[in-house]
Amino acid sequence: MRRVLFKSGEIRNSFFTKSLEKFGFKKWKELYEFLGGNRKTFTDYRTGKSTFPENFYKILISKFSKVDVLIFESSISYLDENWGRAKAGKTTYLKHKHIFEKGRKKAIKILKNKVHKFDINLPLTKELAYLIGLFIGDGFTNKYGRYYLTQFVGHFPIEIKYYQELISKISFDLFGIKPLIKKDKKCNAIRINFYSKDLYDLITKRFCISAGRKSSTVKIPAEILNSNEEVVLACIAGLYDAEGSFYFDKRRAYKKPYPILEFHIFNESLIKQVRDILNNSGIKYYERNLERIYFYGEKNVRAFLRKVELKNPKILDKINF
């Protein structure tokens, strides 16, 4: 991926200040957290200590006017290609207007191509239900000005391949988009970012899941609940892959380590929905305090896995009967 270098500190400062304003943020922290980055790396970008990725630049400049795009495109260099190199300033633009017009049109075309469109009323399949279940457990979506972010948070490093390959493939097959995946250097986590208005609308309008914080209030959408068992259990698989855990009870009371598959969340309404679905599907389970639904013993875990197709290695890699 190409790197972006501003030709002057003044222009670079103007670019980042304008980015903050365009996205409606008051603090730098809000901007770099929105982008899924970290403070030190973002500060290096902002102060010119290091160049930054082209996709980072394109995300920020997508909020700018066409005039602003033209000005900043004429003020940067792409370090691994020569086509983007040009002298900054109004005088240079007037001397070589036809060159800058070609660059402007190319930049606008790139920005348009980054706006992914799809029909939010696409068929409800197992894959879509699975992704919604995963979102209910580990996802977040919100609108920032005219910009839309849908984000998942995964464990590092065990879920990298899971999101890079499986979830990226599902999202591309369904929506024609793939996420930007970044390591969160503050903790052992990865952030999986989708920038799509249609995906935001799919979640908030079609499936009626509110934007913003949702962990204690979110519920399985009625459209999924009213579908066939295969689709409903695919959603349960997504939920368990997000919020489930597998471990062995090694207390002396058991002759050998006793397997337990558990779903734990502080959301009574959601727990009741999961409980009803398992009952309707004839899957035996145990429940505690409307916070946990779990399966004791190899027989019960196997019975669950025969009907609910888990995909996440954070669980599957631990199951070794």
C-alpha positions as CSV (number, residue, x, y, z in Angstrom):
1,M,0.0,0.0,0.0
2,R,1.3,3.5,-0.9
3,R,2.2,6.0,1.8
4,V,1.2,9.7,1.8
5,L,3.6,12.5,2.4
6,F,2.6,16.2,2.7
7,K,4.9,18.6,1.1
8,S,4.7,21.1,3.9
9,G,3.9,21.0,7.6
10,E,1.4,23.9,7.2
11,I,-0.7,22.0,4.7
12,R,-0.5,18.8,6.7
13,N,-1.7,20.6,9.8
14,S,-4.5,22.2,7.8
15,F,-5.5,18.7,6.5
16,F,-5.8,17.1,10.0
17,T,-7.5,20.2,11.5
18,K,-10.1,20.2,8.7
19,S,-10.6,16.4,9.2
20,L,-11.4,16.9,12.8
21,E,-14.0,19.6,11.9
22,K,-15.5,17.6,9.0
23,F,-16.2,14.6,11.2
24,G,-17.7,16.7,13.9
25,F,-15.2,15.7,16.6
26,K,-13.8,18.0,19.3
27,K,-10.8,16.0,20.3
28,W,-8.0,14.1,18.5
29,K,-8.8,11.1,20.6
30,E,-12.3,10.8,19.1
31,L,-10.9,10.9,15.6
32,Y,-8.2,8.2,16.0
33,E,-10.5,5.9,18.0
34,F,-13.1,6.3,15.2
35,L,-10.4,5.2,12.7
36,G,-9.5,2.2,14.9
37,G,-6.0,3.5,15.5
38,N,-4.0,4.4,18.6
39,R,-2.8,7.7,20.0
40,K,1.0,7.4,19.3
41,T,0.7,6.2,15.7
42,F,-1.9,8.9,15.0
43,T,0.2,11.6,16.6
44,D,3.2,10.5,14.4
45,Y,0.9,10.9,11.3
46,R,-0.4,14.3,12.5
47,T,3.0,15.8,13.4
48,G,4.8,14.5,10.3
49,K,7.0,12.1,12.1
50,S,5.9,9.3,9.8
51,T,4.0,9.0,6.6
52,F,0.6,7.3,6.6
53,P,-1.3,4.8,4.5
54,E,-3.2,5.9,1.5
55,N,-6.5,4.3,2.7
56,F,-6.2,6.4,5.9
57,Y,-5.9,9.5,3.8
58,K,-8.8,8.5,1.5
59,I,-11.1,7.9,4.5
60,L,-10.5,11.3,5.9
61,I,-10.6,13.3,2.6
62,S,-13.9,11.6,1.6
63,K,-15.6,14.2,3.8
64,F,-14.0,17.2,2.0
65,S,-15.4,19.3,-0.8
66,K,-14.2,18.8,-4.3
67,V,-12.2,22.0,-4.0
68,D,-10.5,20.8,-0.9
69,V,-9.8,17.5,-2.5
70,L,-8.1,19.3,-5.4
71,I,-6.0,21.4,-3.1
72,F,-4.8,18.6,-0.9
73,E,-4.2,16.2,-3.8
74,S,-1.9,18.8,-5.2
75,S,0.0,19.0,-1.9
76,I,0.9,15.4,-1.3
77,S,3.3,12.8,-2.7
78,Y,2.7,9.1,-3.0
79,L,6.0,7.5,-2.1
80,D,6.0,4.5,-4.3
81,E,4.5,6.0,-7.5
82,N,5.2,9.2,-9.4
83,W,1.8,10.1,-10.7
84,G,0.7,11.8,-7.5
85,R,3.7,14.0,-7.3
86,A,3.0,17.6,-8.0
87,K,4.1,21.0,-6.8
88,A,1.8,22.6,-4.2
89,G,0.2,26.0,-4.5
90,K,-2.2,28.0,-6.6
91,T,0.4,29.2,-9.1
92,T,1.4,25.6,-10.1
93,Y,-2.3,24.7,-10.5
94,L,-2.8,27.7,-12.9
95,K,0.2,26.7,-14.9
96,H,-0.7,23.1,-15.2
97,K,-4.5,23.1,-14.9
98,H,-5.1,20.2,-17.3
99,I,-2.8,18.0,-15.2
100,F,-4.6,18.8,-12.0
101,E,-8.0,18.3,-13.6
102,K,-7.0,14.8,-14.6
103,G,-5.8,14.2,-11.0
104,R,-9.0,15.6,-9.6
105,K,-11.2,13.4,-11.7
106,K,-9.1,10.4,-10.8
107,A,-9.4,11.2,-7.1
108,I,-13.1,11.7,-7.3
109,K,-13.5,8.4,-9.2
110,I,-11.5,6.6,-6.5
111,L,-13.7,8.1,-3.8
112,K,-16.9,7.1,-5.6
113,N,-15.6,3.6,-6.0
114,K,-15.1,3.4,-2.2
115,V,-18.8,4.0,-1.6
116,H,-20.2,0.4,-1.6
117,K,-23.8,0.0,-2.5
118,F,-26.0,-3.0,-2.0
119,D,-29.7,-3.8,-1.5
120,I,-30.4,-4.0,2.2
121,N,-33.4,-6.2,1.4
122,L,-31.3,-9.1,0.2
123,P,-32.6,-12.6,1.1
124,L,-32.3,-13.7,4.7
125,T,-29.8,-16.6,4.5
126,K,-27.9,-18.6,7.1
127,E,-24.9,-16.5,6.4
128,L,-26.7,-13.2,7.0
129,A,-28.3,-14.5,10.2
130,Y,-24.9,-15.7,11.4
131,L,-23.4,-12.3,10.8
132,I,-26.3,-10.6,12.6
133,G,-25.8,-12.9,15.6
134,L,-22.1,-12.1,15.6
135,F,-22.9,-8.4,15.5
136,I,-25.3,-8.7,18.4
137,G,-22.5,-10.2,20.4
138,D,-19.4,-8.3,19.3
139,G,-20.5,-5.6,17.0
140,F,-21.1,-1.8,17.1
141,T,-22.5,0.7,14.5
142,N,-22.9,4.4,14.5
143,K,-23.1,7.5,12.3
144,Y,-20.5,10.3,12.5
145,G,-21.8,13.2,10.5
146,R,-22.2,11.8,7.0
147,Y,-19.9,8.9,7.8
148,Y,-21.0,5.4,8.8
149,L,-19.0,2.9,10.8
150,T,-19.8,-0.8,11.6
151,Q,-17.2,-2.4,13.8
152,F,-16.4,-5.8,15.4
153,V,-13.9,-6.4,18.1
154,G,-12.0,-9.7,18.1
155,H,-9.3,-11.4,20.3
156,F,-5.7,-11.1,19.2
157,P,-4.2,-13.3,17.8
158,I,-6.6,-16.2,17.8
159,E,-9.4,-14.5,15.8
160,I,-7.2,-12.8,13.1
161,K,-7.6,-15.5,10.6
162,Y,-11.2,-16.0,11.4
163,Y,-12.0,-12.3,10.6
164,Q,-9.5,-12.0,7.7
165,E,-10.7,-15.1,5.9
166,L,-14.1,-16.3,7.0
167,I,-15.9,-13.1,8.0
168,S,-14.3,-11.1,5.2
169,K,-15.6,-13.7,2.7
170,I,-19.1,-13.8,4.2
171,S,-19.3,-10.0,4.1
172,F,-17.9,-9.8,0.5
173,D,-20.3,-12.6,-0.7
174,L,-23.3,-10.8,0.9
175,F,-22.5,-7.1,0.5
176,G,-19.5,-6.9,-1.9
177,I,-17.4,-5.3,0.8
178,K,-14.5,-6.3,3.0
179,P,-13.4,-4.8,6.3
180,L,-10.3,-2.9,7.3
181,I,-8.7,-5.0,10.1
182,K,-6.3,-3.3,12.5
183,K,-4.5,-4.4,15.7
184,D,-5.4,-2.4,18.8
185,K,-2.0,-1.8,20.3
186,K,-3.5,-0.9,23.7
187,C,-4.8,-4.4,24.3
188,N,-4.9,-7.9,22.8
189,A,-7.6,-7.1,20.4
190,I,-8.3,-6.4,16.7
191,R,-10.8,-3.9,15.3
192,I,-12.7,-4.9,12.2
193,N,-14.1,-1.8,10.5
194,F,-16.7,-1.6,7.7
195,Y,-17.4,1.9,6.2
196,S,-20.8,1.6,4.6
197,K,-24.1,3.4,4.9
198,D,-26.0,0.5,3.4
199,L,-24.6,-1.8,6.1
200,Y,-25.6,0.7,8.8
201,D,-29.1,0.9,7.3
202,L,-29.3,-2.9,7.1
203,I,-28.6,-3.2,10.8
204,T,-30.6,-0.2,12.1
205,K,-33.5,0.0,9.6
206,R,-34.1,-3.6,8.4
207,F,-33.2,-5.4,11.6
208,C,-34.2,-2.6,13.9
209,I,-31.0,-2.8,16.0
210,S,-30.3,0.6,17.5
211,A,-27.0,2.4,16.8
212,G,-24.5,3.1,19.6
213,R,-24.3,1.1,22.8
214,K,-26.6,-1.9,22.8
215,S,-25.2,-4.8,24.9
216,S,-27.8,-4.7,27.6
217,T,-30.8,-4.0,25.4
218,V,-30.2,-5.6,22.0
219,K,-32.5,-8.5,20.9
220,I,-32.6,-11.0,18.1
221,P,-34.6,-9.3,15.3
222,A,-38.2,-10.5,14.7
223,E,-37.4,-11.2,11.1
224,I,-34.9,-13.8,12.1
225,L,-37.1,-15.3,14.9
226,N,-39.9,-15.7,12.5
227,S,-37.7,-17.5,9.9
228,N,-37.0,-21.2,9.7
229,E,-35.0,-23.2,12.3
230,E,-31.9,-23.3,10.1
231,V,-31.7,-19.5,9.9
232,V,-32.6,-19.0,13.6
233,L,-29.8,-21.5,14.7
234,A,-27.3,-19.8,12.4
235,C,-28.0,-16.6,14.4
236,I,-27.4,-18.5,17.6
237,A,-24.1,-19.8,16.2
238,G,-23.1,-16.2,15.6
239,L,-24.0,-15.2,19.2
240,Y,-22.1,-18.1,20.7
241,D,-19.0,-17.4,18.4
242,A,-19.1,-13.8,19.8
243,E,-19.9,-14.3,23.4
244,G,-19.4,-18.0,24.0
245,S,-16.6,-19.8,25.8
246,F,-15.4,-23.4,26.1
247,Y,-13.4,-24.8,29.0
248,F,-12.9,-27.9,31.1
249,D,-13.9,-28.2,34.7
250,K,-11.0,-30.0,36.3
251,R,-12.3,-30.4,39.9
252,R,-11.5,-33.7,41.6
253,A,-15.2,-34.6,41.7
254,Y,-14.9,-35.6,38.0
255,K,-13.0,-38.6,36.9
256,K,-11.7,-36.6,33.9
257,P,-11.9,-33.0,32.9
258,Y,-15.6,-32.1,32.3
259,P,-16.3,-30.0,29.2
260,I,-18.5,-26.9,29.5
261,L,-19.8,-24.6,26.7
262,E,-21.1,-21.4,28.0
263,F,-22.9,-18.2,26.8
264,H,-22.7,-15.3,29.2
265,I,-24.2,-11.8,28.8
266,F,-25.9,-9.3,31.0
267,N,-29.1,-9.0,28.9
268,E,-32.2,-10.8,30.3
269,S,-34.3,-10.3,27.2
270,L,-31.6,-11.8,25.0
271,I,-31.1,-14.7,27.3
272,K,-34.8,-15.4,27.3
273,Q,-34.8,-15.4,23.5
274,V,-31.9,-17.9,23.3
275,R,-33.6,-20.1,25.9
276,D,-36.8,-20.2,23.9
277,I,-35.0,-21.0,20.7
278,L,-33.1,-23.9,22.3
279,N,-36.4,-25.2,23.8
280,N,-38.1,-25.0,20.4
281,S,-35.2,-26.9,18.8
282,G,-35.1,-29.6,21.5
283,I,-31.6,-28.7,22.7
284,K,-31.0,-29.5,26.3
285,Y,-29.3,-26.7,28.3
286,Y,-28.7,-25.3,31.8
287,E,-29.4,-21.7,32.8
288,R,-28.2,-19.5,35.7
289,N,-29.6,-16.2,36.9
290,L,-30.8,-15.1,33.4
291,E,-27.1,-14.4,32.7
292,R,-25.7,-17.7,31.5
293,I,-26.8,-20.5,29.3
294,Y,-24.4,-23.4,29.2
295,F,-24.0,-27.1,28.3
296,Y,-22.4,-29.6,30.7
297,G,-20.7,-32.7,29.5
298,E,-19.5,-34.1,26.2
299,K,-22.9,-35.6,25.4
300,N,-24.7,-32.2,25.7
301,V,-22.0,-30.2,24.0
302,R,-22.0,-32.6,21.1
303,A,-25.8,-32.4,20.8
304,F,-25.6,-28.6,20.7
305,L,-22.9,-28.7,18.0
306,R,-24.8,-31.1,15.8
307,K,-27.5,-28.4,15.4
308,V,-25.6,-25.2,15.9
309,E,-22.7,-24.8,13.5
310,L,-20.0,-22.8,15.3
311,K,-17.1,-21.4,13.2
312,N,-14.9,-19.4,15.6
313,P,-11.5,-21.0,16.4
314,K,-11.5,-19.4,19.9
315,I,-14.1,-22.1,20.8
316,L,-13.5,-24.9,18.2
317,D,-9.7,-25.1,18.8
318,K,-10.4,-25.9,22.5
319,I,-12.9,-28.7,21.8
320,N,-10.9,-32.0,21.8
321,F,-13.0,-34.9,22.9
